[in-house]
Amino acid sequence: MRDAVGAEAAERIADKKKQELAEAAEQLLAGTGWLPPVLRTERPAWLADERSEARITEAEDADDAAFAIAAE
């Protein structure tokens, strides 16, 4: 909990019984996308490649724009 929502939020629910704690944690974590370390995986290589290609394309577009302005 501390990792996902911070120490203060974790302390607020620390004294609850197991069932109440689980329900409160579920509400606090909803929509955060947080996973415990044991469930985390590395970013797929194909996704990393797409990001790299997108950055290269953006850089090339910026260069093209700069050349167009310089040519005017």
C-alpha positions as CSV (number, residue, x, y, z in Angstrom):
1,M,0.0,0.0,0.0
2,R,2.8,2.4,0.9
3,D,4.3,1.9,-2.5
4,A,1.1,2.5,-4.4
5,V,-0.7,5.3,-2.5
6,G,1.8,6.5,0.1
7,A,2.5,6.0,3.8
8,E,-0.3,8.3,5.0
9,A,-3.1,6.3,3.2
10,A,-1.5,3.1,4.4
11,E,-1.5,4.2,8.0
12,R,-5.1,5.3,7.9
13,I,-6.2,1.7,7.1
14,A,-3.5,-0.2,9.0
15,D,-5.7,-0.9,12.1
16,K,-8.5,-2.5,10.2
17,K,-9.3,-6.2,10.2
18,K,-8.3,-8.3,7.3
19,Q,-11.6,-8.1,5.3
20,E,-12.0,-4.4,5.9
21,L,-8.3,-3.8,5.0
22,A,-8.7,-5.7,1.7
23,E,-11.8,-3.7,0.8
24,A,-10.2,-0.4,1.7
25,A,-7.1,-1.3,-0.2
26,E,-9.1,-2.2,-3.2
27,Q,-10.9,1.2,-3.2
28,L,-7.6,3.1,-2.8
29,L,-5.9,1.2,-5.6
30,A,-8.7,1.3,-8.1
31,G,-7.7,3.0,-11.2
32,T,-4.0,3.4,-10.3
33,G,-2.7,0.6,-12.4
34,W,-0.5,-0.5,-9.5
35,L,0.7,-4.1,-9.3
36,P,2.7,-5.8,-6.6
37,P,6.3,-6.5,-7.7
38,V,5.7,-10.2,-8.1
39,L,3.0,-9.5,-10.8
40,R,5.0,-6.9,-12.7
41,T,6.6,-7.8,-16.0
42,E,9.0,-6.0,-18.3
43,R,7.8,-3.8,-21.1
44,P,7.4,-5.9,-24.2
45,A,10.2,-5.4,-26.8
46,W,7.7,-4.6,-29.5
47,L,6.2,-1.8,-27.4
48,A,9.6,-0.3,-26.7
49,D,10.5,-0.5,-30.4
50,E,7.3,1.4,-31.3
51,R,8.2,4.1,-28.8
52,S,11.7,4.4,-30.2
53,E,10.3,4.6,-33.7
54,A,7.8,7.3,-32.6
55,R,10.6,9.3,-31.1
56,I,12.7,9.0,-34.2
57,T,9.8,10.1,-36.4
58,E,9.1,13.1,-34.1
59,A,12.7,14.1,-34.3
60,E,12.7,13.8,-38.1
61,D,9.5,15.8,-38.3
62,A,11.1,18.5,-36.2
63,D,14.2,18.6,-38.4
64,D,12.1,18.8,-41.5
65,A,10.2,21.7,-40.0
66,A,13.4,23.5,-39.1
67,F,14.7,23.1,-42.6
68,A,11.5,24.4,-44.1
69,I,11.7,27.5,-42.0
70,A,15.3,28.0,-42.9
71,A,14.6,27.7,-46.6
72,E,12.0,30.4,-46.5
